[in-house]
């Protein structure tokens, strides 16, 4: 039957249906291709001044330039990263609220009896970097190297305080692992980020801090803090004169901090793919790689699936560490 034999009302209905379908398809294509249409928030689970904050600002700047929309950093320190992580977990899965996090993400679900999120609440986007933590001493500390710290701590258990960026954060876990291996007992003083802990160390309020190398490096180079050891398996290129923990203790100790970006579960694959592609491209940029080297960290990159597998592996390993070291957090 030709269209000319259809009743006028039937022809109008078909035309309207086709037009509506075409409009919907066009709208969907525009929606998928337009991201981002408004500013995007990158939530960081620490205060300004730390390595996560520095990396978030590099990523935000590059994404803003590449995608033509503002990416802004929102620092939400405290709770060992749980405050920021819970905020993002409860956000709309539309790509406009992201989380830049690290080792504490898989750690906290085992460390905290009532962790406010599950690993399944998030979709991985990309692992950005890996680098060591560094143990640094205040100018007035009663030790000047790691052997001196070990001797002092064994002679007077539970009398030396060490600061960290927060409970369950990578540098905290790195030091707890060192304590466990060296059979030491120090007093943990958690801060809300690397910046405040390092400031107190430089001011002599705390003798020892475990920090990401990225956050501590400027103060080490300026001579305001003394680097005792790095937590990588090998000496780090930017601090070649600083020993590894394993060199001093004679153990197989090694701990690296990773940082990456996640989105709430249910975020469209098109959004995840776009962000992954742009961030992976960023990590290949020579200028960015040079900046990361000065911060004491190496670029990683790769697919969302690769990051997802890494997080699961980290969860299994960290759960065993927490049980063996009998770590707890309220």
Buried (B, 14 or more C-beta within 10 A) or exposed (E): EEEEEEEEEEEEEEEEEEEEEEEEEEEEEEEEEEBBEEEBBBBBBBBBBBBBBBBBBBBBBBBBEBBEBEBEBBBBBBBBBBBBBBBBBEBEBBBBBBBBBBBBBBBBBBBBEEBBBEBEBBBBBBBBBBBBBBBBBBEEBEBEBBBBBBEBBEEEEEEBBBBBBBBBBBBBBBBBBBBBBBEBEBEBBBBBBBBBBBBBBBEEBBBBBBBBBBBBBBBBEEEBBBBBBBBBBEBBEBBEEBBBBBBBBEEEBBBBBBBBBBBBEEBBEEBBEBBBEBBBEBBEEEEBEEBBBEBBBBBBBBBBEBBBEBBEEBBEEBBEBBEEBEBEBE
